[in-house]
Amino acid sequence: MHTVLRVYKHLRDDGVIEMRHGRGAFVRQDAGNALIRLTELAEQLMEDARKLGMPQPEIVQLIRGVVKA
């Protein structure tokens, strides 16, 4: 499964986002504020990295490196 799709599935399963067919993914109104902020930051990171030409596997590797630190 594609990495981004896997993340969306995890967020959906955790009750953070809801998927709306044909409209995309939305943060649930009842999600906690901290989780909403982290989701926004993750979306911004992905957008910025893509603009800089970083392929998705490198973005994931970068995040994994930060988590291990």
FENNORFEN-V89753 format. One record per residue. N is the residue number from 1. BURIAL is 1 if it has 24 or more other C-alpha atoms within 12 Angstrom, else 0. Layout:
# FENNORFEN-V89753
n = (N N)
burial = (BURIAL BURIAL)
This chain:
# FENNORFEN-V89753
n = (1 2 3 4 5 6 7 8 9 10 11 12 13 14 15 16 17 18 19 20 21 22 23 24 25 26 27 28 29 30 31 32 33 34 35 36 37 38 39 40 41 42 43 44 45 46 47 48 49 50 51 52 53 54 55 56 57 58 59 60 61 62 63 64 65 66 67 68 69)
burial = (0 0 0 0 0 0 0 1 0 0 1 0 0 0 0 1 1 0 0 0 0 0 0 0 0 0 1 0 0 0 0 0 0 0 0 0 0 0 1 0 0 0 0 0 0 1 0 0 0 0 0 0 0 0 0 0 0 0 1 0 0 0 0 0 0 0 0 0 0)
